[in-house]
Structures are given as C-alpha cells and as structure tokens.
Amino acid sequence: MSVIDGHEFFASEIEPVLATAANYAMAQYNATDDPAWLSANVNIVTTKTKINSMADADANATDGSEPQLIRKGNPLWSEIDAVLVPVASDISDDVDNLPVDSGPLAGAPSWVRPTIVGVGLAAVLGLGWWWVHRK
C-alpha cells in the first residue's frame, strides 16, 4: 500500500504530515503500550529529522539553488512512504493536501514503469537479433 502515491513535495511541505504521523503513533503507543507503535514513531521521527535538515538547508541556501523536489523514484520518497504506512488512514487528509505529481506516469501503478522498461529492452534485443540474423 502506498500512502503518498501521486504526490510530489518539498521537504517543508511534508514536515507537517510527518509531525502529525509521529504524534498519532506516540498517542497510540501511550494508549495501548504496543511496542509496534513505538517502533513506528521512532521510524517516523528518524525520517522527519532527515526532512527537517533538508528543509533547513533549502531555506538557508545562499547560493541561489532551488529546493530539491521529492517525487516518486527518489529514495527519500520511498522512505517517507514506508514510514507513513502504519498511520495511513489517520493522515490521509494531510496527504491529500500535498501537491499532485505532475510527472509522466506519476499516478500509474508501481508495475507500469518496470513494464515499460522491459518492453523497451525486449524491443532493442529483438531488433539486435533481427540485425544479426538478417540475410
């Protein structure tokens, strides 16, 4: 299950979502004493720390560089998506407020990109085979 599929964002835009997720996970741990919620909270806070550093670097950039856009395909995007899975239903409204990814195939299922690459590779291999065996 992907929580942030179809969304792209800057570090400063995902910070509030991660904060809400961490607060919810800690509240669940306090209510149930289930260590899985504590583990979820630690994972979310660890990722949030990375995002906070990134947002600070983006805000304090003096060299005129643009903030880094986090979108599907970026390892950080995958990490954020993974840590949000335990609290997905509770932060769905916050996730819906994130910008929609405008890239090609952004909203496509996860199997589409590898399939396109596989078909392209098969076409190249087929063309190579034909070229070698032509008369």
Stockholm file with secondary structure:
# STOCKHOLM 1.0

chainA/1-135         MSVIDGHEFFASEIEPVLATAANYAMAQYNATDDPAWLSANVNIVTTKTKINSMADADANATDGSEPQLIRKGNPLWSEIDAVLVPVASDISDDVDNLPVDSGPLAGAPSWVRPTIVGVGLAAVLGLGWWWVHRK
#=GR chainA/1-135 SS CCSSTTBCBCHHHHHHHHHHHHHHHHHHHHHHCCHHHHHHHHHHHHHHHHHHHHHHHHHTCCSCCCCCCBCTTSHHHHHHHHHHGGGGGGSHHHHHTSCBCCSTTTTSCTTHHHHHHHHHHHHHHHHHHHHHHCC
#=GC SS_cons         CCSSTTBCBCHHHHHHHHHHHHHHHHHHHHHHCCHHHHHHHHHHHHHHHHHHHHHHHHHTCCSCCCCCCBCTTSHHHHHHHHHHGGGGGGSHHHHHTSCBCCSTTTTSCTTHHHHHHHHHHHHHHHHHHHHHHCC
//
